[in-house]
Amino acid sequence: MEEVSVKGIILASAPQGEYGRRLTLLTDRLGRITAFASGAAKAGSHIMGSTRPLTCAGFDLAKGRSAWNLHSVRVIDAFAELAQDVDVSFYAMYILELGEYFSESGMPEDEAKALLNLMFMTLKAFRDKDLSPELVRRIFELRLLKLQGEYTTEPSAQASEPVRALWQHSLAVPLTLLYAAERIDALTEEKAGTAGEFADCVDRLFRRQNAHSFRSLKVLEQM
């Protein structure tokens, strides 16, 4: 039986049988996979609290006939507080839904790692009360389009200079600086309305490149 250890994030979790869970994972080595956690919902299970969406962890897996079986979980960050914040939780679910949509089984490791790292840093950014979750969302969408090769190097021709600067920041800075609050504040405070204008520019590009209807996005648009 093939066994493998991976790092990843739980994108979705659903009941499977009486005590099991069916997990959708984005992993660094295997891309997006389905894994079954037998007995995860049974009292006393060592993985009982580690099979929720948003959980970033190391996963020990064994290959079954049609899916992977989860043996153990080493939690890196559960992002529990995001799930408890009603508004932010919808943004977090949107990030997971995008991660599921833009990933696939057997995708190249470098692409899987890049997407996984971007999602992890974005979820961490939602903790920063100095940053608007809407602005974090838009920066994520633009950086995601860059990973997919579906981006433009500049916003619309009518965009203001502060928006152009924020656009370049979102595309070019190292991932560790992508959500640096002091840098973003300096760009958005230069001109009133920069964040809103930037959001509009990203929204137009994202919708042009993706016709898919995201469930969590419908909720965000009603907030």
N, C-alpha and C positions, 0 to 999 in steps of 0.2 A: 504494500500500500504506500503510495507516494505521500510523503509528509513534507511540509514547507512552513517556514516562519516568515511572516510579512508584516509590514506596517500599513495601517490604513485607517479609514473612517467609516463608520456605519451610516449609510445613506438612508436605509429604511429597515424597519423591523416589524414582523407580523407573526401572529400565533401560528404554530404548526403542530397539529395534534393536541393532546391534552396538556403537555408541559413544555413542548419545544418552541423554538423561535426560528423563523425563516429570515435570514439577514441578507441585505444587499450591501456589499462592501466595495469601496474603491481602495485598491491596494497598490503599493509601489511596484510590485513585481509581476502581478497577474492581471492588472487592470481591474475592471468591474467584474465581480463574481457573485454567485449565490452561495451562501454557506448555511448549513443547518446546525443549530445549537440544541442538541438533545437534552431535555431535562432542565433547560435554562430557567423555566418558570417554577420549578419545584422548590419548595422550601429547603434551605440548606445548600442549594446549588452554589458552587464557587464562582459561577459566572452570572448569577441571578441579576446583579445590578450593573452588568457590563454589556448589555445587549440593546441599549437604547440608541436611537438616532443621535447623531452629533458626537458620539464617543470616538475619540482618536486613541488608537492602541496598537500594541503588537499582538498579532493573532497567530496561534499555532493551529495549522489546518492539516487534515488528511483527505486525500482525494477519494471520493466515492464514485459510484457508477455515473451519476448525472450531475453531481454537485460536490461541493466541499463540505466536510464535517468539521465543526469548530471544537477544538479540544481545550484550549485555554486562552485567556485574555490578560494582557498586561496594560492596564489603562495608562495613557499618557496625559490625556485631558478629556474630561467628560462634558465640559461646557454646560454643567447643570444649571448655572444661573441664567444662561440665555433662554433656556426652556421655561424658566419661571417668570420672565419678563414678557408680558403678552405681546407688546409691540415688536420687540426685538426678535422674539421667537419666530414670527412670520418671515422676517428677513433671513434668519438662520435656515429655516426650512426651504426658502427660495434658493439659497446657496447649495443646499443638498440636492435639490431638484435639478439645478443646472449641472452639478457634478455628475449626477446619474445620466442626464441626457447627453452630455458631451464626452462620456467615457464609454468604453466597450471592453469586452473580454479579450485578453491577449494583446492589448494595445502596447506599443513600445514602452519599455521601462522609463526612458527619459521623459516621455510625454505623460505617463501616469504619475511620475514623481513631481513633475512641474505642476500639474493640476492639483495633486494632493497638497503640495506645499502652499499653493495659492489659496486653496480653501482653508487650510489651517490658519494661515496668517490673517485671512479675512474674518474668520470666526473670533480670533483673538482681538481684532480691531473693534468688534462690536462691544467689547468690554470698556472701551475708552469713551468715557462720558463727554469728552471734549470733541468727539467726532460725531456728526449726524449719521445714523445708520443708513439713511438714504444716500448720502454722499459715499459712504463705504460701499454700498451696493453698486453705485455707478462706476466707481473706480474698479471694482471687481469685474463688472461686465466688460469694461474696455480692455482690461488686462487679459481677460478670458478670450476675447476676440483676437487678441494678439497671439495667444497660444494656438488658436485655431487657424491663424493665417488669414483672418477675415476682417482685418482692421484697416483703417486709413491713418496715415502718419499725421494728418492734420484734421481738425474738425471742419465744419462748414466754412465757406469763404467769408461769411458774415460774422463769424465768431470773434469776440473781443480778445484782446491780447492776454488778459488774465486767464481766460478759458483755454487759449492755446498753450499757455504755460502749464496749466493743470493737466491738459491732455498729454503734453510731453512728459511731465512728471509720471503720470499713470503708466505710460508705455516704457519709459527708459530707466527709471531708478531701480536699483537692486531691490529684491523682494523684501528684504529686512527694513527698507526705508519707505516702502510703498504707502504705509499708513502712518508715517511720522507726523503727529499732530501739529508740531511747530512749523513744519514745511508747508503742510496743507493750509494751515491758518494764514500763513503769510501770503499764499496765493489767492485765497478766497476773500481775504479782508481788503485786498487792494481796490476792489470795486464792488459795490453793493450788487447783489444779484448774481454774482459769479457762479455760486454753487447751483442755482436754479438753471442758469444758462448752460452750464456744463452738463447737467442732468438731461436737459432737452436734447443736446447734441448727441450724447451717448445713446439716448433712447431711440432717436431716429436711426442711427447706425445699427443698433442692435436689432431693431424690428425689421430693418431692411435685409439683414443677413439671416434672420431666423423667423420663419413663419409659424413655428410651433407655439401652441397655446400652453403656457405653464400654469398649473393649478394654483400654486402659491402666489403667483403674480396677480391673479385676479383678486385675491384677498388684499394684497398690498395696495392695489389701485383703488380699493374701497376704503382704505384707512384715512 
